[in-house]
Amino acid sequence: ALATGLRQGELLGLRWEDVDLDARKTLRVSHSLARVKGKLELLEPKTERSRRTVVLPEVAVTALRAHRTRQRMERLVAGLRWEDTRHVFATSVGTALDAATVTRSYQRVLARAGLPRNRFHDLRHAAATFLLAQGFTLEDVKNLLGHSSIVLTSNTYGHVLEQRQREVAQGMDAVLGG
């Protein structure tokens, strides 16, 4: 979530055929997983812009390779109980993960690390904020997040740009002796 800015449902909807960890080092957002009438279902992405290909940073490629190896071991341990749903993020028997379960696990990880409670969705916001703080454009962030318009991206992350503008002004002061 932090390395790609994907929504929780987009991450949980990923299947291994959507991920290329070797040649292209990309993932394709083609589904989202959501609970509908009490049942987990793969749905079409939120918008047409949400259907996208994301180039993976090396840190994500490394983590996903290790995760795939762990998942293969889980499959061996599960034996005949394994359900081959092909989900990248699955239970120990291969079934789809529920967002509520993931959120509870995320909260436990934060607590163990001595960090405050956060929404899982805040990882998406953090990814965008990190990129903007490094000088990437609103267009870059819009494309990564799959936003339908740059206005949405600007309205959501304008505070980061304001801070960046203050840094630019300080840089100008340093050059001009202000």
N, C-alpha and C positions, 0 to 999 in steps of 0.2 A: 504494500500500500504506500509506504513512504517513498520507495524508489521509483514508482510508476505513476502515482497519483490516481490509481484506479479506485472506483467506488467499491464498497464492500461486496455488493451483489455481482459486480463485474469480475472481481477476484474469485468469488465462490462459484461463478459460472464457467470459469476457465477449464478447458479440458486439455489433455496433453497434446492433442492434434492442433491446438491453437498456439502452441509454444514451439519455437525453434531455438534451441540453445546452442546449436552448432554453426550452421552456415550463416544465417542472417542475424541471430541473437535478437529475435523479436517475439512479441506475442500479439495475437489478433483478438480483439474484443468483438465477439460475435454473439454472445449471450450474456444474460444476467440471471442469477439465481434468486428467486423470491418465493416466499410462502404465499400461496393463493388458496383460499378456502381450506386452510389447515394442511395443505400438501406442498412440498417443495417442487417448484417447476422452473425449467429453463425458459426464459422469456427473451423476446427480441430486445436489443439494447434500448435504453431510454429514448434516444433520438437517433436520427440518421448519422449525425456527427459523432454520436457515442460509438458507432461501429467504426473502429479504427485499428490501425497497426501501430504498436508502440515499440520503439527500439529500446532494448533493455540495457541499463548500465551494467558494467561488469560485476558489480557487487550483487546485483539481482541474479545474473547468470550463475554465479558461484553458489549463491544460496539455493536457487532452484535445482541445480545439479545435485547438491547435497540432499535436498528435500526428496528428489526423485529416488535417490538411493535408499533413503529411509523408508519411503513408501513401498519400494520393492521388497524390503525386508518385512514390512507389515503384511504385505500380501502373502509372503511365504508362511508367516506365523498364522495368519487367518485361515489359510488353506481353503477348504470348501465353503467357508463362511464369507469369503471375499466376493463382493459384488463389483464387477468391472464397469463402473460408470465412467471411467476415464477422467474423473475430476482431478485437477491438479491438487486442490485442497479438499481432502476427504477424511472420513472417519477411519478408524483402525481396521474397518472391514470394507472400506472402499465406497461407502455411500456418501451422498452429498452432505456437506456441513450446513447446519442451520446458522443463520446470522446471529441469533441470540446466544447460541453456544459459543461462537467465536468472540462475541463481545464480552461475555463473562470471562473467558480465558484471557482476553486482552486486559481486562480490569485486574485480574489476578497477577499478571506479569507486571503491570504498572505498580501495583501495591508492593510486590516483592522487591522491585527496584527502588522503592521509596519515592515514587513519582505520584503526582496528583492524578485523580480520576480524569479521564478524557473520553470523548466520544471516539469511536473507531474512525468516523468520518474526519476527525481532526488530523489524521495522518495524511489525508488528501490535501487538506489546507496547508499543512506543513510542507508538503512536496512543492506546492505552488509558491509558497512564501520563500522557500530556499532558492528556487530558481530565479524569482524576481530579485531577490537580494543579491544574487550573483550577477545581475545585469541582463538576464534573458528577457526577451520582449513579452508583452502581453499576448502577442500572436503565438509565440512559442508555447506559452502556458495554456492558452486556449486550445491549441491542437493536442497537447498532451492530455489535458483533462477531458477533451471531447465536448467542450462547451459549444452551444449552438451559435453564440455570437460573442464578439469581443467586448460588447457592452456588459454582458453578464460577468465576464472575467474582470473587467475594469471595476465594476461596481463591487465585486466581492473582494478584490485584492488592491484597491486603490490606496489603502493605508500604507501598504508596503512601498508603493511608488512614491508616496509623499516622503517617507523616510529616505528613500534613495535620492530624491530631489534635494533634500537637506544635505546629504553627503556630497552631491554634485556642487552645491553652493559653497560648502566648506572647501572643496577642492579648488574652486575658482578663487576663493579668498587666498588659499596657499599660493596660487600662481600669481595673482595680482597684488599680493601683499596687503589684503584687506584686514 
